[in-house]
Amino acid sequence: MAQKNDTPILIIALIVGLGVVGFGLWWFLSRGEPEILPTNSATETQNAPANLGPVEERLSLGERLLIEEGATPEKRRAVTEIAEGNWQGAIADLEASLALNRNDPEALIYLNNARIAGQRAYTLAVSVPITTQLNGAQELLRGVAQAQQEINQQGGVKGTPIQILIANDANSPELAVEIAQNLVADDRVLGVIGHFSSGVSLAAAPIYENGQLVMISPTSTSVELSGKGSYIFRTVPSDRFTGTTLSRYLLQGLQKQKVAVFFNSNSSYSKSLKDSFTTALFADGGEVVSELDFASLMFSSSNAVQQATSQGAEAILLASDSTVFNAALDVIVINNRQLPLLGGDSLYKPEVLSVGGAKAQGMVVAIPWHFLANAQSPFAQQSLQLWGGQVNWRTALAYDGAKVLLEAIAREPSRSGIQETLVSPGFQVTGASGTLRFLPSGDRNQSLQLVEVQPGNNSGFGYDFVPLGE
């Protein structure tokens, strides 16, 4: 009888306990931190939905909401007002929305667009993977929004303001091709910033090349993109630079020669980084003792780590992409600092800090730019003021993509004029990550920044990515 009476009490206690734990987790993750943290990184979808509707519904100057998550009532109302041509109401509501959520780049872009409604404007497009990689999409949009804000506050490009058209390509090659076709057909669009992943940029590149519309990717690093056409550029260094940088650090910094490489054979980026690293390592006298494919049906993170160790690996290179990120994270945890870890820029994510934690300590990742290494630069200071937190390399290189196009527009505001400007020998512009100029291949010649996972309080997880040697 006593057991029966105790049962409801135990159930209530369990519910209360779970509620306390849940509230504690919510409180921890929702605290304001110096670094801008993702909104939904643990639940991001890697594959595009089967049907996102007509391509027109994935494009917006402000007349439709593309980022539903976290949208304030004011922002939702503003989108309707823009569609109806109520510019003053939209401006007021977007300003109110940004007062509540200052690091919302979609709202800032729509606000900048609304403020110049009815005026002659130059149009740039930015294509990002909103429905599958929301955090990455917002990081790119912040860079573009900041560049738009700066130029319009200065009176525009020789008196003409800039409006931004946002496109959601869902990180899908098929959808990106549709969007590229639409942008090529839209005479207003003078240039495109995007796309996010190498595979998507490679799929869309022929469309832009044939349509003679400049595409500048801030994040696609595959060597396959080099020389894809005279209208194809990128502000991020190719994997050749990343592979060489990581190889030299392995041999000279770690004094190790034998490495196991984890990669995804279904990813252009992953294969590109693997091949670039392997080529550089062999040239310098190192050895890859095993290649372990995340895409293999037989792949097991624990077995793979054990295999790497048994084959004499002295370090591990994680050449993973976003689609196998969770498997790479498992490798980090299972390895537990047994072997030194190296990684490409795809691993520059807060989950490495929050989930990997102490087991990721000492891991070294190659990225193009880091806030702490450039904290006193004008871009870093302005971004800190605008967004209320430290931005990452994706934001910086998207900003660079916009700066490049803005400078080219100032010289010759036409599609062909922009392309001719970018390939001219004397072209250069100062961006977030230094001086930008392009090689004949459309690549950028720039060194990489090595960052290491170390204990710290910047991210709020107890560990930070810190420039190596600091």
Summary of the structure (lengths in Angstrom):
residues: 470
radius of gyration: 23.2
end to end distance: 65.5
largest distance: 89.5
contacts: 1701
relative contact order: 0.11
helix: 50%
strand: 16%
